[in-house]
Amino acid sequence: MSNKNILDSLRNIKPNYIHAYSLALALFIAVAVPSFPTTVHPEVQAFYNYMEAIPPGSVFVMDSSSQSVSTEMSVFLALAKWIHIWKLPLKVIVVSTHGAAGPLNVASVMRIMPEQYKKLKTYGVDWVWLGYNPGFETNIAAFASDIRKTYPVDVYGTPLDQIPMMATGNPKTGGPINSAWDFYALNFDTSNQEIMAAYVRIFGEIYNVPIVREIGTTAWASCGPYIPRYMPVWFFSSWVVEYEALLGFKGLNMMTYSADVFFSMSLVGIVLIQNLAWYLNRRKMKLEGKVVPKWM
Amino acid sequence: MDVINLWMAIVGVGAMTIIFRDNPLFHYIEANTVGALAGTFLVMGTLSLRDIAVTPISQGAYIFIIPIVLASMQFLTFIPRFRWLARYPVAIMGGTGVGLTLRALISTEIINQIVPTINEALLTTGNWFTSVSSIYFLVTMVLTIAYFTFGYDLKGRWKMLNTLARVLILIGLGAEAGSTFAVGLNATSTWYNIMSYLQKGLGIA
């Protein structure tokens, strides 16, 4: 086969083949569980160290509020983070403030989290799940000032005062956990700008609760200016693969785009080759005196 | 065999089949997903209303009748004669939101955006890469602000600044688009999810 044919074939490669390739790779990972080398960015290491350094017994808030369309993806985006938090001796409050699919996210995480990590926390003692409330900034403001007014019962309908962690889990007083003044830090996984800004304004500015999170590229534009002041640690969510490596996971490396992941780089290679093929094709048409369409 | 995990795997495979061609399984999965999400929204909304309003009212906190009445008024938008009444709950929610936002607006949206931006631009400690990044950041920031603030055509040698600003803006947007595209390439993760569900469903995980 000539070079021209190879380039033309690459230029016209069908998405089906790329997905078939990714399926084959997924099958390979699932069966062989290999371990790829991973280089950890300083930001990811700092995030990991920060989480490790949180005093035992502190109250950590997780807002799982991704939009419905991204639920499946975001669950796996967040799984490493959830597992790490489950391994740490923290008291975790899980809420959803944006998109009723948030509770589905939590349910999905609990479904896919390996048993050895899931059993590290006992419901009602180490973590509670308060469910979903609409209202954006008003809801977040009410939640910060008085948890019981916004979430009088947990997701199973149990009044908060009957849940041991909420009744006596305050690390400062040994009494009930009442408001954002009792929280150590917050993590949320939505890139919704209203929620993000509300957390920064209310938790960050008024209650001085630091926000720690991984951040998507699309959320970067809105989060960027706040990071130095309100987010002591952060990293791009595309670096979750490195977070997984820090946690000692072997072979997952499924998330997401990284220079260390062979699959990602092979796809980038395909894109580069396709662009090259396009350029050569266009040049050839010009040399042959053909009219090059505007879209080329 | 775990039926739910197996079902999740089937849903995953069904959703991905659209990549190859349109087919009845995809439409079935699509309808299922939309229906399940609509049901979830309805249940979550109803539970929320029960917990934070109906239950307190049944326990004597009658003040919660007010938000229920206000929320119900929004449905009057469907009756032309009383449509004007639907504006009140919207106005109250808007006013409350603005009031809450204003509490910390100045510090978060103005002061604490400017200060870190200046700090970032003047960051000279560290290695040569940090210094170069800071200079790049400073130049991009000044030119971009100038480009949008003084949005008229510059003439003569000053025109170069406008061109440079456009180039820098396009570099930024290109990097953002490229990064988003690269994340979108992540099909392995989706297939891996499907495999995980399948393994658990068949009890071989």
Interface residues (C-beta under 8 A of the other chain):
Chain A: P15 N16 I18 H19 S22 L23 L25 A26 L27 I29 A30 S68 E72 M73 V75 F76 A100 A101 P103 L104 R111 I112 G131 Y132 N133 P134 F136 E137 T138 A141 K149 T150 Y151 P152 V153 G157 A197 V200 R201 I202 G204 E205 I206 G216 T217 T218 W220 A221 P225 Y226 I227 P228 R229 Y230 S238 L252 M254 M255 T256 Y257 F263 S264 L267 V268
Chain B: I4 N5 M8 G12 M16 I19 F20 L37 T40 F41 M44 G45 L47 S48 D51 I52 T55 P56 M93 T96 G97 L100 T101 R103 A104 L105 S107 T108 E109 N112 Q113 V115 P116 T117 N119 E120 E176 S179 T180 A182 V183 L185 N186 A187 T188 S189 T190 W191 Y192 N193 I194 M195 S196 Y197 Q199 K200
